[in-house]
């Protein structure tokens, strides 16, 4: 495997090295401006995206490289029935590295197995989103100064939320981490995440339906959108979509140094009245995504 498909491919030491590299890029951007000169990134996005696609493109451009690709399946030969592997093989003739988002779990892995260049999973269905997790870890590091000894609340759609699954998977390997999993019964964390990650790793966690009860315990609150595109019927989506809406009154019992995160896009699960609260970090997250993707591109291309 040449690229990054699952956050579990990276050891905590490798994650820490990527975070350190991103911090150095933030501190010394001019030192990195030509690192990927004459290198090309292909963005193969079979699903809509704003932040992930543009942050990959911005990352490569700020490293002095160039970008090609497509932003929807209909503008590629997938619309004619071309397979993921054939598309990837074709694109590998033109590019040095690929970032792929796909609605089907495992599609980026298929691509990575059949091309000689690195493939980065930019989100595959409800499965995994490793670069969002790296973004989240960089954000927590910059806000808290550590990745150990804290209580993290994950709130909203914990069933289909690939960002939550990846975050739990990554943070479970750090010392002193406790999770509070806040969701309606229908959107609980999947059983395999509870058993294979949390219970197997002896990680402390509780499940609750009450955001208010959980709030005073939290060092980090990770809000998520109830994702219409993952639901099998509209009625269930409409019934659950407004279950949790973070408003200023819900922060009454929160810690003064709470870090509020969201992978975005938000719909209405965080009131815009929270945006001016110094604890709101979701737009900082967006910027951090560019820096950590710069660090990852450098690592996968073997650029010192």
N, C-alpha and C positions, 0 to 999 in steps of 0.2 A: 504494500500500500504506500503510495507516494504522498498522499495528501492528508487532509483532516476530515474525517467523516463523523466521528463520535468523540466527545470530550474525554471519554475513558482511554483513548489512545495516548493522551498526554499524562505523564506523571505529575505529581504536585511540584516537583523540581522544575520540570519543563514549563508548567504554567507560571511559576514564580519568575522564571527567566524571561518569558514573553511579557509579563507585567513590567519587569525591570526595563526591558528594551523599550516598551511603550512609554514608560516614564522618561527614559532618556530622549526619545523622539520629541516628547512634549517640551523637554528642557532645551534641546539643541536641534530644532527642526532643520536648520541650514546644513547640518552635517549629513542629512539623509536625502537632500533634494535631488541628487543624481544617482542614488544607489541602484535604481532599476532602469537606468537609461538603456534604451533599445530592447527592453523586455515588454511583453504584451500580456495583459490579463483579458481573458474571455469571460464575460458574464452571461451565463445561460439561465435565464429566469423564465421558467414555465408557469410561474404564479406571480401575481402582482406584488410589487414591493416598492417602497420609497426609501426608507432608511438603509436597509441592508444593501440594496443594489448601488445606491448613490454613495454610500460610505466605502464600499469596495472600490468603486471607480475613483472617488476622491483620494483614497489611500494610494492607489497605483499612480495616479497623476502626481501626487505630492512626492512620490519616490522617483519621479522623473520618467516613469514608464508610460505606456499608452494602453487604451482600452478598446475592445470590440465586443460585439455580442448582440443579444436580443432581450427584450423585456417582457415578452409574452409568447406563449407557444404558437399562437396564430401567425406570428411574424417569422416563424422558422419552418423548416421542412417537417417538423413534427405534425404540422397541419396536413401534410400529405401522407402521414403515416410512418415517417422515419423513426426508427428505434432510438432510444437514448444512447445505446452503445455506438451506433453508427454516427449519430450527431457528434458525440464526444470524440470519436476517432477522426472525424473530418476536422473538427475545430482544433484538435491537437496538432494538425499540420500548420496552423496559422498562429498559435499562441504558445506561451511558455507556462501558463498556469490557468486553471479554470475555477470559477466560482459558480456553483449550480444550486438553484432552488427548484424544487419539484413537488407536486402534490402527492406523489406516491412514495411511501416509505421505501428506502433502499435504492432509489434511483441514482443518487450521487455515488453510492458504493459501486453500483454496476459500472458507472462511468470510470471511476477510479481504477477498477480492476482491468480495464481494457485499453488504457492509454498510458504513454510513457511519461506524461507530465503530471504534476500534482493537481488533484481536484479537492476543492474545499466545499464541504456541505454548507450551503447557505440556507438550510431549512428543508427538511423532507417530510411533508405531511404533518402528522401529529407526533412524529418520532423524535427528532433531534435538531438542535440548532446550536452547534458548538461555538460559533463565533459570537453569537449573542451571549452565551455563557461567559466567554472570555471578556466581553464587554462589561458584563455584570460584575465579574471578579475584579477587573481594573477599577470600576466605579466604587465598589465596596472598599478596596484597598486605599483609594484616594480619599474617600470620605472618612474611613475608620482608622486607617493606618495599619490594618491587619486583616487577616482572613481567618482568625481563630477566636474562640471564646466569645460567641455571641448567639443571640436568639433571632432567628429569621422567620418572619411570618409570610407565607405565600397565600394570597387571597384571590378568589374568583374561580376561573375555569382551570381546575387542577387535573382534570381528566384528559382534555385534548391539548392542554398548553405545553407544547414541546419545550418552550423556554424554561418552564418550571421543572420539567423532568430533567433537563440538562443541568440546571442550577443545583437541584438536590443531589444529583450524581456527582457533581464536582465538589460542592462544599462539604459533602459527607466525609470526604477524605481529610479534612482539616480538623485539628484538635478543638474540643470544647464547643462544637456546633450543636445547636438545638433548633428543631423546626416546629412551628405552629402552623398547621395546615387548615386553612379557613375556606370552607366551601359548602354549598348545599349538597345533600346526599347524592344527587344525580351527577355531580361534577367532582367527586372525590378523586384523589390521587389513585391511579390504577394499582391494582393489587401487586403487580410485578415490581413496581417501584418501591412499594412498602416492604415487600419481602426480600427482594434481591439487592436493594440498595440500603434502605434504612435499618431494617432488622438484621440483615446479614452483616452490616458494618457496625452494629450495636450503637446506632445513632439515636439520641433521645428525640422523641417527637410526640405530639398530641394532635388529634383531629377535633375540630370544633366547627360549629356553624355560626358562631358569634364573633364578629370583628371587634365589637365593643369590649367584650370580656378579654380578648387576646391583647388588645392594644397596649396596656401598661407594661407588658413583658418584653415588647419588641425593640430590638436594636435596628433592625431593617424590616421594612414592610414592602413586599414585592407584589404590587397589584397587577392583575391580568384582565384582559378583555374576554368576555364570553363570545366565542368566535362563531358567528353565524355560518361560516363556510364549512365548519366541521360537523354541523348538526344534520341528522337524517330527516327531521321534520321541523317546519317553521313554528309549530305550536309550542314545542319544547323550548326553542330558542326564545320566543317572545315571553314565555313564562319565567325564564331564568335570567334574562339579560340584565335586569336591573336589581339583582339580588343584593349586590354590594356597591354602594356609591360613596366614595370617600369625600366627606365635606368637612369644613373647619370644626364643626361641633364634635365630629367623631375623633378629633385629635386632642380633645380636652384632657384626656388622661394619658396622652402619649409622652414619651421621653423627650426632653428638650433637644437631644442630639439624634433623634430618630432619623434614619435615612429612608426617604420614600422613593421607590423605584417603580418603573413600568417599562416593559419592552416596546410599547407603542406599536401600532396606533391605539389611542384611547378612543372610546366612543363617548360614554358619559360616566364611566366608573371612577374617574377622579374629577371633581368639580374644578372648573378653571379658577375658582377662588383660592385653591391650594397653590397655584402656580407661583404666587409671590411669597409663599412661605419658604424661609431659608432651608427647611428640611426637604423640600421638593428637589429631587436630583434627576428626574427623567430626561430633561434636555441636556444635562451634563452627560448622562449615559450615551446619548446620541453622538456627542463629540468624542467621547472615549472610544466608541465603536470604530471610528476612523483610525485612531492611533493604534489600537490593538490589532486591527487588520493590517496596518502597515508592518507591525512587528511580525505577524504571522506570515505575510507574503515574503518578507526577508528570510525568515527561517526556512520556509519550504523551498525557496529558490536557492538556498545555500549562500546568500549574499552576506558577507561580513560587514 
